[in-house]
Amino acid sequence: KTPDLVLGGRHLTNVDVLLARVTAAGDDVWRSNISSDQTKGVVEYRPETPGRGAQLFARLDRLALDSRDTEPEQPGAAASGPPPAAETSQTNTVPALDIVVDNFELNANKLGKLEVAATTQSGGRDWRLTKLSLATPEATLSGTGRWSGAPARHVSLDFDLELADSGAFLGRLGMGQVLKKGKGKLAGSVTWTGSPLALDYPSLQGKLRVEIDEGQFLKADAGA
């Protein structure tokens, strides 16, 4: 137990971790049960073997991230925590990902259920995102893409956002009451430099297709 801990550049508080080394399907597995103010659940790390790359598996009841936290130099140093030093010293590759978070928060915005699956490429330094799913009552996001960690961090994403209530979803994102209802779809292909958790607007580029109907823009305050 510790009141304060930094893992992979992420700040955790009131942390309680139980770590054990077990054997599963003939492989050594580092399994941790973690609980903190920001997260709770089970994380498993399978080190790289001659037959496959490293794997990170997580099933979390909740995960709250702040995009202003320090980002890791490579994608593989992600928030769920690194394996023990004896294992990480053997390889500089990032692990494949299989992550499900029942209640995901980013910058204090409750964004629903998150599912992420990714494989490694380019010698194990980059992630190919094979599944990105984010589900709330107002909207469902699905996508695929890539995150390159070296020599410069770069994100590319192809996505579809199905909107059942655009106004409520914008409110969930912290944008206030700017739209009433509104059904539709937002789809596109975008790229930017940096972290997948924080859009870098100066480098953001791509194409978007927007189809929204049955919505009404609300009046802005004077001077807004």
Legacy VTK file of the C-alpha trace (Angstrom):
# vtk DataFile Version 3.0
C-alpha trace
ASCII
DATASET POLYDATA
POINTS 224 float
0.000 0.000 0.000
1.125 3.542 -0.706
-0.640 6.915 -0.607
1.043 8.126 -3.796
2.494 6.315 -6.821
3.540 7.187 -10.385
3.295 4.384 -12.972
4.151 4.989 -16.604
3.829 8.726 -16.076
0.377 8.373 -14.469
-0.263 9.634 -10.958
-2.199 7.245 -8.675
-3.281 7.928 -5.102
-4.270 5.636 -2.199
-2.874 2.617 -4.023
-3.282 -0.998 -2.903
-1.599 -3.576 -5.178
-1.279 -7.338 -4.810
1.293 -8.732 -7.280
1.897 -12.417 -7.958
3.812 -14.481 -10.495
1.717 -17.394 -11.763
1.759 -19.918 -14.593
-1.058 -19.926 -17.172
-1.143 -22.077 -20.335
2.528 -22.843 -19.792
3.549 -19.167 -19.684
4.836 -17.075 -16.811
2.301 -14.365 -16.001
2.614 -11.342 -13.713
-0.871 -10.779 -12.250
-1.839 -7.799 -10.149
-5.014 -6.810 -8.359
-4.936 -3.046 -8.098
-7.157 -0.560 -6.309
-6.692 3.206 -6.095
-8.680 6.417 -6.326
-8.234 6.256 -10.115
-8.669 2.561 -10.936
-9.716 -0.873 -9.729
-9.378 -4.265 -11.348
-7.043 -7.002 -12.562
-3.988 -6.506 -14.797
-1.920 -9.347 -16.281
1.398 -9.050 -18.093
2.832 -11.922 -20.155
6.501 -11.348 -20.996
7.816 -11.847 -24.513
8.733 -15.410 -25.512
10.492 -16.794 -28.618
7.067 -17.654 -30.056
5.168 -14.400 -29.404
5.454 -10.852 -28.242
4.616 -9.479 -24.807
0.927 -9.125 -23.891
-0.949 -6.837 -21.507
-4.431 -7.884 -20.379
-6.650 -5.735 -18.150
-10.208 -5.935 -16.855
-10.965 -2.814 -14.857
-14.107 -1.736 -13.037
-13.022 1.863 -13.446
-10.169 3.962 -14.799
-9.815 7.730 -14.488
-7.047 9.441 -16.501
-5.869 13.020 -16.772
-4.415 13.917 -20.184
-2.229 16.535 -18.467
-0.252 13.825 -16.687
3.234 13.196 -18.028
3.140 10.965 -21.093
5.508 7.999 -21.416
8.244 8.193 -24.031
6.876 5.072 -25.740
3.355 3.649 -25.919
4.409 0.561 -24.006
4.853 2.509 -20.779
1.079 2.920 -20.472
-1.100 3.612 -17.465
-1.882 0.137 -16.190
1.692 -0.158 -14.943
4.935 -1.747 -16.149
6.031 -5.283 -15.339
8.837 -5.792 -12.846
12.229 -4.363 -13.790
13.716 -7.826 -14.276
11.319 -8.380 -17.152
11.373 -4.943 -18.817
15.144 -4.921 -19.034
14.991 -7.801 -21.519
13.126 -5.937 -24.245
12.287 -2.475 -25.560
9.165 -3.625 -27.394
5.634 -2.608 -26.428
3.073 -5.283 -25.482
-0.043 -6.263 -27.382
-3.140 -4.930 -25.590
-6.471 -6.421 -24.516
-8.172 -3.912 -22.228
-11.766 -3.481 -21.045
-12.814 -0.693 -18.671
-16.426 -0.697 -17.480
-16.350 2.952 -16.393
-13.791 5.149 -18.137
-13.133 8.782 -17.247
-10.883 11.257 -19.046
-10.281 14.685 -17.514
-13.205 14.066 -15.105
-15.611 13.374 -18.009
-17.466 10.053 -17.658
-17.123 8.374 -21.073
-18.733 4.987 -20.470
-17.371 1.552 -21.328
-14.009 1.411 -23.102
-12.582 -1.532 -25.047
-9.131 -1.493 -26.640
-7.277 -4.194 -28.571
-3.934 -3.631 -30.253
-1.123 -5.645 -31.789
2.487 -4.598 -32.257
4.306 -3.791 -35.483
7.512 -2.103 -36.742
9.730 -4.327 -34.636
7.438 -4.085 -31.623
7.795 -0.311 -31.196
4.333 0.702 -32.506
0.744 -0.315 -31.860
-1.763 -1.225 -34.554
-5.136 -0.502 -32.993
-7.471 -3.296 -34.103
-10.379 -2.287 -31.874
-11.445 0.911 -30.181
-14.932 0.996 -28.685
-16.460 3.588 -26.382
-20.133 3.284 -25.415
-22.395 5.706 -23.545
-26.213 5.976 -23.549
-25.929 8.943 -25.964
-23.288 7.715 -28.417
-21.141 4.811 -29.574
-17.609 5.238 -30.928
-15.780 2.546 -32.893
-12.453 2.790 -34.639
-9.111 1.407 -35.723
-5.752 3.085 -36.120
-2.102 3.262 -35.202
0.079 4.846 -32.526
3.747 5.239 -33.338
5.998 5.763 -30.351
9.374 6.238 -32.014
11.157 8.280 -33.170
8.219 10.727 -32.767
4.796 9.969 -31.309
2.070 10.036 -33.930
-1.583 8.947 -33.909
-3.777 7.970 -36.867
-7.421 7.024 -36.366
-10.317 5.896 -38.568
-13.558 6.187 -36.630
-17.363 6.146 -36.671
-19.374 7.925 -34.004
-23.078 7.002 -33.889
-25.047 9.711 -32.078
-28.375 8.995 -30.403
-28.439 12.355 -28.574
-25.737 14.759 -29.759
-26.594 17.463 -27.244
-26.362 15.135 -24.249
-23.089 13.697 -25.555
-21.536 17.165 -25.919
-22.618 17.851 -22.356
-20.919 14.643 -21.234
-17.720 15.922 -22.872
-17.919 19.066 -20.758
-19.035 21.398 -23.564
-22.190 22.588 -21.834
-25.668 22.955 -23.329
-24.962 23.968 -26.920
-27.300 21.565 -28.741
-30.672 20.037 -27.946
-31.008 16.392 -28.949
-29.793 15.627 -32.471
-29.338 12.194 -34.024
-26.734 11.356 -36.617
-23.264 10.167 -37.396
-19.737 11.543 -37.423
-17.101 9.589 -39.332
-13.599 10.325 -40.474
-9.889 9.674 -40.706
-7.632 11.928 -38.639
-3.995 12.164 -37.569
-2.133 14.200 -34.970
1.185 14.319 -33.158
1.462 13.213 -29.541
-0.780 11.206 -27.228
-4.023 9.411 -28.174
-5.504 10.854 -24.973
-5.074 14.501 -26.007
-5.732 16.032 -29.423
-2.915 18.277 -30.602
-4.888 20.852 -32.592
-1.915 22.480 -34.398
-0.961 19.107 -35.953
-4.514 17.743 -36.360
-5.499 16.964 -39.943
-7.816 14.637 -41.825
-11.318 14.306 -43.229
-14.686 14.313 -41.459
-18.210 13.504 -42.578
-21.075 14.825 -40.456
-24.746 13.848 -40.675
-26.926 15.380 -37.945
-30.690 15.929 -37.938
-33.535 16.491 -35.483
-31.312 18.775 -33.399
-31.555 22.403 -32.337
-28.675 24.742 -31.508
-29.279 26.631 -28.276
-28.668 30.343 -27.905
-25.210 31.326 -26.713
-24.700 33.901 -23.984
-24.024 37.418 -25.168
-20.377 37.875 -26.004
-19.692 34.115 -26.196
LINES 1 225
224 0 1 2 3 4 5 6 7 8 9 10 11 12 13 14 15 16 17 18 19 20 21 22 23 24 25 26 27 28 29 30 31 32 33 34 35 36 37 38 39 40 41 42 43 44 45 46 47 48 49 50 51 52 53 54 55 56 57 58 59 60 61 62 63 64 65 66 67 68 69 70 71 72 73 74 75 76 77 78 79 80 81 82 83 84 85 86 87 88 89 90 91 92 93 94 95 96 97 98 99 100 101 102 103 104 105 106 107 108 109 110 111 112 113 114 115 116 117 118 119 120 121 122 123 124 125 126 127 128 129 130 131 132 133 134 135 136 137 138 139 140 141 142 143 144 145 146 147 148 149 150 151 152 153 154 155 156 157 158 159 160 161 162 163 164 165 166 167 168 169 170 171 172 173 174 175 176 177 178 179 180 181 182 183 184 185 186 187 188 189 190 191 192 193 194 195 196 197 198 199 200 201 202 203 204 205 206 207 208 209 210 211 212 213 214 215 216 217 218 219 220 221 222 223
